[in-house]
Amino acid sequence: MRRNVRFARLRSRQAGRPTMPTPRSPLGSVLLPACVAALGGFLFGFDSGVINGTVSALTAAFGSSKAVTGFNVASMLLGCAAGAFLAGRVADAFGRRIALLGAAVVFAISAWGSGIADDSVEFVIYRLIGGFAVGAASIICPAYISEIAPASVRGRLATLQQLAIVLGLFSAFLSNYLIALVSGGAGASWIFGYQAWQWMFWVELAPSVAFFLGLFLIPESPRYLVAAGRHDEAARAFVRLGTAGDGRTEVADVRATLSRDRKPSFRDLRHRGRVHPIVWVGVMLAALQQLVGINVVFYYGEVLWRAAGFSETDALKINVIGGVINISATLAAIALIDRIGRKPLLIIGSAMMTVFLGVLAVVFARARTGEDGALGPVAGPLALVAANLYIVGFGVSWGPVMWVLLGEIFPNQIRGAALSVAGLVQWGANFVVTITFPVLLGALGLGGAYGIYTAFAAFSAYYAWRHIRETKGKTLEQMSVDHAAPAATGPGRP
């Protein structure tokens, strides 16, 4: 066998062609690169969730008002929007891996700086810096995974991004809970005299370093290499990722979907004088994932459960339980997404979210509270169950499927630019939901706030049925051709 391989390589050199690595199993070849890229999602989740257990301690440490506290929580999202918007262009210009290396460094800077901040201004600056890395990772990681994955397993591999996000959230919740439990509270003095909330942020340094080092073990996206005109490198990358043959067929397929006279740019987002219809689909997917209110639970979970009558320790413990439920739901999505498809999962998840958000809205609107403002012995547990079932609905559908679709639906020529726009909208919607929640809480109460999120969940079910086109089993190049000349709008079509 080895003699045959050596003979084939000799024949290749004699033909004047570059030597290609021996093809390997497609799943085995792409699993390590996909897992390394998903570490960016883990940091995305950790950085987003770590603020959850520190809200009260930050308010006390900085002497912040409610409005300033809300901005402390939401400020990272502005950096996320900027990072997401610029990430696609940076990844198109310098490569997916280089962009992720930069994000890994920025994650570490933000983690350290958030812990050493002396006031709200300094804290917000470091959170904005961290947000830039989160936004970049949220866009580049799923794009990279989709670009390296075979069509038959792309859904499951791309869902690793969401699994990593929820694992990051869970790790942040668990880390916060354990630190608060051991130290005596998020605002208590702990190791070396630093407060516990500072250590909650510094824990993120470990996965940031692991992400940075892991990126040296993975290849560049072959589809980026084709777009950059580095065709021989792209062919070798395709073979390294397990494709059959020498990779030249795949290179030719990708080249056929790119404009021959220019590199990808923002001007490609226009189709026949207007914004390409598939860009609008991506924008709506990104916005609706946030408008259903999921990050109110993740960012303000401690506040919500303390309002429902639980202690600080119990509230942090409930966050950990919610994280486990979210992970379990995402694992279910991984098992289902390449079997039943993306669109059915979105519709099922939207229906579940509508029902259980509606229950939360009714419970908080109608339930009587005690002298301390807490829900009663029936309403409190009912709200807890409904919230966790809502998390299940999100975790099995819009949580992972939105990221999978954003990595799939855009043609090769516009993927980077379209992801930048969708990412900007996603994080912009996240910011709006996060910063308006304290206002809604004061003006309408929890019942009114959850009522608004219920309406968006119901609309998301309609939008998924009406406008989302199934992508299961198709290659990225097939979808590039499908969307090059969009069909007329109709049920199930963008």
TACORRA-V367140 format. One record per backbone hydrogen bond with DSSP energy under -0.5 kcal/mol. NH is the residue of the N-H (numbers start at 1). CO is the residue of the C=O. If there is no record, write none. Layout:
BEGIN
{{NH CO} {NH CO}}
END
This chain:
BEGIN
{{5 1} {6 2} {7 3} {8 4} {9 5} {10 6} {11 7} {12 8} {13 9} {14 10} {15 11} {16 13} {17 12} {24 239} {29 25} {30 26} {31 27} {32 28} {34 30} {35 31} {36 32} {37 33} {38 34} {39 35} {39 36} {40 37} {41 37} {42 38} {43 39} {44 40} {45 41} {46 42} {47 43} {48 44} {49 45} {50 46} {52 49} {53 50} {54 51} {55 51} {55 52} {58 54} {59 55} {60 56} {61 57} {62 58} {63 59} {64 59} {69 65} {70 66} {71 67} {72 68} {73 69} {74 70} {75 71} {77 74} {78 74} {78 75} {79 75} {80 76} {81 77} {82 78} {83 79} {84 80} {85 81} {86 82} {87 83} {88 84} {90 86} {91 87} {92 88} {93 89} {94 90} {95 90} {95 91} {99 95} {100 96} {101 97} {102 98} {103 99} {104 100} {105 101} {106 102} {107 103} {108 104} {109 105} {110 106} {111 107} {112 108} {113 109} {114 110} {115 111} {116 112} {117 113} {123 119} {124 120} {125 121} {126 122} {127 123} {128 124} {129 125} {130 126} {131 127} {132 128} {133 129} {134 130} {135 131} {136 132} {137 133} {138 134} {139 135} {139 136} {140 136} {141 137} {143 139} {144 140} {145 141} {146 142} {147 143} {148 144} {149 145} {153 150} {154 150} {157 153} {158 154} {159 155} {160 156} {160 157} {161 158} {162 158} {163 159} {164 160} {165 161} {166 162} {167 163} {168 164} {169 165} {170 166} {171 167} {172 168} {173 169} {174 170} {175 171} {176 172} {177 173} {178 174} {179 175} {180 176} {181 177} {182 178} {183 179} {184 180} {185 180} {188 185} {190 194} {193 190} {194 191} {196 188} {197 186} {198 195} {199 195} {200 196} {201 197} {202 198} {203 199} {204 201} {205 202} {206 203} {207 203} {208 204} {209 205} {210 206} {211 207} {212 208} {213 209} {214 210} {215 211} {216 213} {217 214} {218 215} {225 221} {226 222} {227 223} {228 224} {229 226} {230 225} {231 229} {234 230} {235 231} {236 232} {237 233} {238 234} {239 235} {240 236} {241 237} {242 239} {243 238} {247 244} {251 247} {252 248} {253 249} {254 250} {255 251} {256 252} {257 253} {257 254} {258 255} {262 259} {268 265} {269 266} {270 267} {271 274} {274 271} {276 269} {279 276} {280 276} {281 277} {282 278} {283 279} {284 280} {285 281} {286 282} {287 283} {288 284} {289 285} {290 286} {290 287} {291 287} {292 288} {293 290} {296 293} {297 293} {297 294} {298 294} {299 295} {300 296} {304 300} {305 301} {306 302} {307 303} {308 304} {309 306} {310 305} {315 311} {316 312} {317 313} {318 314} {319 315} {320 316} {321 317} {322 318} {323 319} {324 320} {325 321} {326 322} {327 323} {328 324} {329 325} {330 326} {331 327} {332 328} {333 329} {334 330} {335 331} {336 332} {337 333} {339 336} {340 336} {341 336} {341 337} {345 341} {346 342} {347 343} {348 344} {349 345} {350 346} {351 347} {352 348} {353 349} {354 350} {355 351} {356 352} {357 353} {358 354} {359 355} {360 356} {361 357} {362 358} {363 359} {364 360} {365 361} {366 362} {367 363} {370 374} {373 370} {376 368} {380 376} {382 378} {383 379} {384 380} {385 381} {386 382} {387 383} {388 384} {389 385} {390 386} {391 387} {392 388} {393 389} {394 390} {395 391} {396 392} {397 394} {399 394} {401 397} {402 398} {403 399} {404 400} {405 401} {406 402} {407 403} {408 404} {408 405} {409 405} {413 257} {414 411} {415 411} {415 412} {418 414} {419 415} {420 416} {421 417} {422 418} {423 419} {424 420} {425 421} {426 422} {427 423} {428 424} {429 425} {430 426} {431 427} {432 428} {433 429} {434 430} {435 431} {436 432} {437 433} {438 434} {440 436} {441 437} {442 438} {443 439} {444 440} {445 440} {445 441} {448 444} {449 445} {450 446} {451 447} {452 448} {453 449} {454 450} {455 451} {456 452} {457 453} {458 454} {459 455} {460 456} {461 457} {462 458} {463 459} {464 460} {465 461} {466 462} {467 463} {468 463} {468 464} {473 151} {474 471} {479 475} {480 476} {481 477} {482 478} {483 479} {484 480} {484 481} {485 481} {486 483} {492 465} {493 466} {493 490}}
END
